[in-house]
Amino acid sequence: MTSFLSSRRLRGGLTGAAVAALVLTTAACGGTTRGEEEGGGSAGEASASANPDAEIPSGLKISFLPKQLNNPYFAIADGGGENAVEEIEGEFSEVGPSEASASSQVSYINTLTQQGVDVIVTSANDPNAICSALDQARAGGANVVTFDSDTDPACRDLFISQATSEGIAQSQIDLMAEQMGGAGQVAILSATANATNQNAWIEIMETYAAEKYPDMEIVATVYGDDEDEKSFQETQGLLQTYPELKGIISPTTVGISAAARYLSGSEYKGKVALTGLGTPNQMREFVKDGTVTAFALWNPEELGYLAAYAGAALAAGQITGAEGETFEAGELGEYTVEADGVVVLGEPTVFNADNIDDFDF
């Protein structure tokens, strides 16, 4: 099986244009950066100077706050974070809500602030709902790293992006177009209506599809709220509402697996294409039984691992979040902070019948 570290090398590097596009997407979330609030410039420029040679102190308290607990994707991502925290001899914890609602993370942030954790690593359910709580956490001395789904850039120190928004969105449209011949009705099964990353991807998907595949029509976007049963029901509803539907794109691991489960046991198996973002382990059976031809994802374990190291680098003073700073992320190697405090993991990997057994996550 390909390890989570070696799989990074399969994806290759990012182009300057791709990074620039991600920065524009991230900045579009609204608000000013922390540096602008304090007198101008990008995130981190107004803070103390970085010391790249600073040692990461042992015993750092690093807490992961995912969108929701018991979500397979975040279980893998947070597991990668825990591995990184063990490597730096820190103290790892994971807390979070059972439902991915807009404000469900606020109380957990407040508790972590009271406990005096050094680093909060979170994936935002809503771009604005947690900002006030994060501001209080930072005022109390915590470093805040978002990953997977960003908040307003003014409310955190770094955002660890899984890939460029363009790369993620365009790959899903291209995969769908290949499977359905570039023409026909397509629906999107998303996570929550307020998820920053989902909405950014969907906007790019709509624009890209209209420009490159004029005969592809995106007829609806529905929300499964990252709940398995609701995503299953939304898939059923789409097929009943749009009898001419040719494909479903689900850019969420919960949604794509629920949709695959419904299609695999229905008359639509092999007739309605399905792609999106999923993990190899959850999608393997659906690829092998012919329900799904191809889907994509970055390695979530790497994402959590990188987020933990980024938080430790902030806490140690190796970086401040300013553009151009670099830090070492354990076995993943060196990373550079881009504009607006963004660090990009890499490009997504496409999984299909030829390579899915090479991955175990």
C-alpha positions as CSV (number, residue, x, y, z in Angstrom):
1,M,0.0,0.0,0.0
2,T,1.2,3.5,-0.7
3,S,1.9,5.4,2.5
4,F,0.4,8.8,3.2
5,L,3.9,10.4,2.9
6,S,4.9,8.7,-0.4
7,S,1.5,9.5,-2.0
8,R,2.3,13.2,-1.8
9,R,5.0,12.7,-4.3
10,L,2.6,11.3,-6.8
11,R,0.8,14.6,-7.1
12,G,3.6,16.8,-8.1
13,G,4.1,20.5,-7.5
14,L,1.8,23.5,-7.8
15,T,2.1,26.1,-10.5
16,G,2.4,29.7,-9.6
17,A,-0.9,30.4,-11.3
18,A,-2.7,27.7,-9.3
19,V,-1.4,29.2,-6.0
20,A,-2.4,32.6,-7.0
21,A,-5.9,31.4,-7.9
22,L,-6.2,29.8,-4.5
23,V,-5.2,33.0,-2.8
24,L,-7.9,34.9,-4.7
25,T,-10.5,32.4,-3.6
26,T,-9.4,32.4,0.0
27,A,-9.3,36.2,0.1
28,A,-12.9,36.3,-1.3
29,C,-14.2,34.8,2.0
30,G,-14.4,38.4,3.1
31,G,-12.9,40.7,5.8
32,T,-9.4,42.1,6.2
33,T,-6.4,40.1,7.3
34,R,-5.0,40.4,10.7
35,G,-2.0,42.3,9.4
36,E,-4.4,44.8,7.8
37,E,-6.2,45.4,11.0
38,E,-2.9,46.2,12.7
39,G,-1.7,48.6,10.1
40,G,-1.6,47.1,6.7
41,G,0.0,44.3,4.8
42,S,-0.8,40.6,4.7
43,A,-1.4,38.2,7.6
44,G,1.5,38.1,10.0
45,E,3.5,41.1,8.7
46,A,2.7,43.3,11.7
47,S,3.6,40.7,14.3
48,A,7.0,39.8,15.8
49,S,9.8,38.7,13.5
50,A,10.0,35.0,12.8
51,N,13.0,33.0,14.0
52,P,13.4,30.0,11.6
53,D,16.0,28.4,13.9
54,A,13.7,28.4,17.0
55,E,13.2,25.0,18.6
56,I,9.7,23.6,18.9
57,P,9.2,23.2,22.7
58,S,8.1,19.9,24.0
59,G,4.7,19.7,25.7
60,L,2.8,22.0,23.3
61,K,-0.9,21.6,23.7
62,I,-2.4,21.2,20.3
63,S,-6.2,20.6,19.9
64,F,-8.0,19.5,16.8
65,L,-11.6,20.8,16.3
66,P,-13.1,19.2,13.2
67,K,-16.5,20.0,11.7
68,Q,-17.9,17.1,13.5
69,L,-16.7,14.0,15.3
70,N,-17.4,10.5,14.0
71,N,-16.9,11.7,10.4
72,P,-14.5,9.2,8.7
73,Y,-12.7,12.0,6.8
74,F,-11.9,14.0,9.9
75,A,-11.0,10.8,11.8
76,I,-8.2,10.3,9.3
77,A,-7.2,13.9,9.2
78,D,-7.1,14.3,13.0
79,G,-5.1,11.0,13.2
80,G,-2.5,12.5,11.0
81,G,-2.4,15.5,13.3
82,E,-2.0,13.2,16.3
83,N,1.0,11.5,14.6
84,A,2.7,14.9,14.1
85,V,2.0,16.0,17.7
86,E,3.6,12.7,18.9
87,E,6.7,13.4,16.8
88,I,7.2,16.8,18.4
89,E,6.5,15.4,21.9
90,G,3.4,17.6,22.4
91,E,0.0,17.0,23.9
92,F,-2.8,16.1,21.4
93,S,-6.5,16.4,22.0
94,E,-9.6,16.2,19.8
95,V,-12.9,17.8,20.6
96,G,-16.0,18.7,18.5
97,P,-19.7,18.6,17.9
98,S,-21.7,15.6,16.7
99,E,-23.5,17.7,14.0
100,A,-21.9,20.1,11.5
101,S,-24.1,23.1,12.1
102,A,-22.9,26.7,11.7
103,S,-22.4,27.7,15.3
104,S,-21.8,24.2,16.8
105,Q,-18.0,24.8,17.2
106,V,-18.2,28.0,19.3
107,S,-18.6,26.4,22.7
108,Y,-15.6,24.1,22.1
109,I,-13.4,27.0,21.1
110,N,-14.4,28.9,24.2
111,T,-13.5,25.8,26.4
112,L,-10.1,25.4,24.7
113,T,-9.4,29.1,25.3
114,Q,-10.2,28.6,29.0
115,Q,-7.9,25.6,29.1
116,G,-5.0,27.6,27.7
117,V,-4.2,25.4,24.7
118,D,-1.3,26.5,22.6
119,V,-2.7,25.7,19.2
120,I,-6.3,25.3,17.9
121,V,-6.6,23.5,14.6
122,T,-10.1,23.7,13.2
123,S,-12.1,23.1,10.0
124,A,-14.8,25.8,9.9
125,N,-18.5,24.8,9.5
126,D,-19.3,28.5,8.7
127,P,-16.9,31.2,7.5
128,N,-18.1,33.8,10.1
129,A,-19.8,32.0,13.0
130,I,-16.6,31.1,14.8
131,C,-14.7,34.3,14.2
132,S,-15.5,36.0,17.5
133,A,-14.5,32.9,19.5
134,L,-11.3,32.5,17.6
135,D,-10.4,36.2,18.2
136,Q,-10.8,35.6,21.9
137,A,-8.6,32.5,21.7
138,R,-5.9,34.4,19.9
139,A,-6.1,37.2,22.4
140,G,-5.6,34.6,25.1
141,G,-2.4,33.4,23.5
142,A,-3.5,30.6,21.3
143,N,-2.3,30.1,17.7
144,V,-5.2,29.3,15.3
145,V,-4.8,27.2,12.2
146,T,-7.7,26.3,9.9
147,F,-7.5,23.4,7.6
148,D,-9.9,21.9,4.9
149,S,-12.4,24.7,5.3
150,D,-11.3,28.3,6.1
151,T,-12.8,31.0,8.2
152,D,-12.4,34.8,7.6
153,P,-8.6,35.2,7.2
154,A,-8.7,37.9,9.9
155,C,-9.7,35.3,12.5
156,R,-6.8,32.8,12.1
157,D,-3.0,32.7,11.7
158,L,-2.8,30.2,8.9
159,F,-5.0,28.2,6.6
160,I,-3.8,24.8,5.4
161,S,-5.5,24.2,2.0
162,Q,-5.8,20.7,0.8
163,A,-5.2,21.8,-2.8
164,T,-6.0,24.7,-5.0
165,S,-9.8,25.4,-5.2
166,E,-9.4,25.5,-9.0
167,G,-7.7,22.1,-9.0
168,I,-10.3,20.5,-6.9
169,A,-13.3,21.9,-8.7
170,Q,-12.0,21.5,-12.3
171,S,-10.9,17.9,-11.7
172,Q,-14.4,17.0,-10.6
173,I,-16.0,18.6,-13.7
174,D,-13.5,17.0,-16.0
175,L,-14.1,13.5,-14.4
176,M,-17.8,13.9,-14.8
177,A,-17.5,15.1,-18.4
178,E,-15.4,12.2,-19.3
179,Q,-17.9,9.7,-17.8
180,M,-21.0,11.2,-19.4
181,G,-19.6,12.4,-22.7
182,G,-19.6,16.1,-21.8
183,A,-23.4,16.5,-22.2
184,G,-26.4,16.2,-20.0
185,Q,-27.9,17.1,-16.7
186,V,-25.7,17.0,-13.6
187,A,-26.5,17.7,-9.9
188,I,-24.3,18.5,-7.0
189,L,-24.7,16.9,-3.6
190,S,-22.8,19.1,-1.2
191,A,-22.2,19.1,2.6
192,T,-23.6,22.1,4.5
193,A,-25.0,25.2,2.9
194,N,-22.5,27.5,4.7
195,A,-19.3,25.4,4.2
196,T,-16.6,27.8,2.9
197,N,-14.7,25.2,0.9
198,Q,-17.8,23.6,-0.6
199,N,-19.2,26.9,-1.8
200,A,-15.9,28.0,-3.3
201,W,-15.6,24.7,-5.3
202,I,-19.2,24.8,-6.4
203,E,-18.9,28.4,-7.8
204,I,-15.8,27.4,-9.7
205,M,-17.4,24.2,-11.0
206,E,-20.4,26.1,-12.3
207,T,-18.2,28.7,-14.2
208,Y,-15.8,26.1,-15.5
209,A,-18.5,23.7,-16.7
210,A,-20.3,26.6,-18.5
211,E,-17.1,27.6,-20.3
212,K,-15.6,24.2,-21.2
213,Y,-18.7,22.0,-21.4
214,P,-21.6,24.1,-22.7
215,D,-23.7,21.0,-23.2
216,M,-23.4,20.1,-19.5
217,E,-26.2,21.5,-17.4
218,I,-25.9,21.8,-13.6
219,V,-29.6,21.6,-12.7
220,A,-29.4,21.6,-8.9
221,T,-27.3,21.7,-5.7
222,V,-28.6,20.0,-2.6
223,Y,-27.2,19.6,0.8
224,G,-26.7,16.4,2.9
225,D,-25.2,18.3,5.8
226,D,-22.4,15.7,6.0
227,E,-24.9,13.2,7.4
228,D,-25.0,9.8,5.8
229,E,-28.8,9.2,5.9
230,K,-29.7,12.7,4.7
231,S,-27.2,12.5,1.9
232,F,-28.7,9.1,0.9
233,Q,-32.2,10.6,0.8
234,E,-31.0,13.7,-1.1
235,T,-29.6,11.3,-3.8
236,Q,-32.9,9.5,-4.0
237,G,-34.7,12.9,-4.3
238,L,-32.5,14.1,-7.1
239,L,-33.1,11.0,-9.2
240,Q,-36.9,11.3,-8.7
241,T,-36.9,15.1,-9.5
242,Y,-34.6,14.9,-12.5
243,P,-35.4,11.6,-14.4
244,E,-33.0,12.7,-17.2
245,L,-30.1,13.1,-14.7
246,K,-26.8,11.8,-16.2
247,G,-24.5,12.4,-13.2
248,I,-24.0,13.5,-9.6
249,I,-20.9,15.3,-8.2
250,S,-20.5,15.1,-4.5
251,P,-17.4,17.1,-3.2
252,T,-17.7,15.6,0.3
253,T,-16.6,12.2,1.6
254,V,-19.9,11.6,3.4
255,G,-22.0,12.6,0.5
256,I,-20.2,10.6,-2.2
257,S,-20.2,7.3,-0.2
258,A,-23.9,7.7,0.6
259,A,-24.7,8.4,-3.0
260,A,-22.7,5.4,-4.1
261,R,-24.5,3.2,-1.7
262,Y,-27.9,4.3,-3.1
263,L,-26.8,4.0,-6.7
264,S,-25.2,0.6,-6.2
265,G,-28.6,-0.9,-5.1
266,S,-30.8,0.8,-7.6
267,E,-31.8,0.7,-11.2
268,Y,-29.5,3.7,-11.8
269,K,-26.3,1.8,-11.2
270,G,-24.1,2.1,-14.4
271,K,-26.5,4.6,-15.9
272,V,-26.0,7.7,-13.6
273,A,-22.3,8.7,-13.2
274,L,-21.0,9.6,-9.8
275,T,-17.8,11.4,-8.9
276,G,-16.5,13.8,-6.2
277,L,-14.2,13.6,-3.2
278,G,-13.9,10.4,-1.3
279,T,-11.3,8.2,0.4
280,P,-10.1,5.0,-1.3
281,N,-11.1,2.8,1.6
282,Q,-14.7,4.0,1.7
283,M,-15.1,3.9,-2.1
284,R,-13.2,0.8,-3.0
285,E,-16.3,-1.5,-3.1
286,F,-18.2,0.9,-5.3
287,V,-15.3,1.2,-7.8
288,K,-15.0,-2.5,-8.0
289,D,-18.7,-3.2,-8.5
290,G,-18.9,-0.6,-11.3
291,T,-21.0,2.0,-9.5
292,V,-18.1,4.6,-9.6
293,T,-15.5,4.9,-12.4
294,A,-13.2,7.6,-10.8
295,F,-13.1,10.1,-8.0
296,A,-10.5,12.3,-6.4
297,L,-9.1,13.4,-3.1
298,W,-5.9,14.6,-1.4
299,N,-4.6,12.5,1.5
300,P,-6.5,13.7,4.6
301,E,-3.9,12.2,6.9
302,E,-1.2,14.4,5.3
303,L,-3.5,17.4,5.7
304,G,-3.9,16.9,9.4
305,Y,-0.2,16.2,9.8
306,L,0.8,19.4,8.0
307,A,-1.7,21.4,10.0
308,A,-0.2,20.2,13.3
309,Y,3.3,21.1,12.2
310,A,2.2,24.5,11.0
311,G,0.6,25.2,14.4
312,A,3.8,24.1,16.2
313,A,5.9,26.3,13.9
314,L,3.7,29.3,14.9
315,A,3.8,28.5,18.6
316,A,7.6,28.1,18.5
317,G,8.0,31.4,16.6
318,Q,9.6,29.8,13.5
319,I,6.9,31.6,11.4
320,T,4.4,34.3,12.0
321,G,2.1,33.6,9.1
322,A,3.7,36.2,6.7
323,E,4.0,35.5,3.0
324,G,7.3,33.9,2.0
325,E,8.1,32.3,5.4
326,T,9.1,28.6,5.3
327,F,8.9,25.8,7.9
328,E,9.6,22.1,8.1
329,A,6.7,19.7,8.4
330,G,8.3,16.6,9.6
331,E,8.6,13.9,6.9
332,L,6.5,16.0,4.5
333,G,9.4,18.4,4.1
334,E,9.5,22.2,3.7
335,Y,6.5,24.3,3.0
336,T,6.1,28.0,2.2
337,V,3.5,30.4,3.4
338,E,1.6,32.0,0.5
339,A,-0.3,35.3,0.5
340,D,-3.1,35.7,3.2
341,G,-1.4,33.0,5.4
342,V,-2.3,30.1,3.1
343,V,-0.2,26.9,2.9
344,V,-1.1,24.5,0.1
345,L,-0.7,20.7,0.7
346,G,-0.6,19.7,-3.0
347,E,-2.8,18.6,-6.0
348,P,-5.6,16.0,-5.6
349,T,-5.1,12.4,-6.7
350,V,-7.5,10.7,-9.0
351,F,-8.5,7.2,-7.9
352,N,-9.9,4.5,-10.2
353,A,-9.8,0.7,-10.7
354,D,-6.2,0.8,-11.8
355,N,-4.7,2.4,-8.7
356,I,-7.2,2.3,-5.8
357,D,-5.6,-0.8,-4.2
358,D,-2.3,1.1,-4.0
359,F,-3.8,3.3,-1.3
360,D,-4.9,2.6,2.3
361,F,-6.6,5.5,4.0
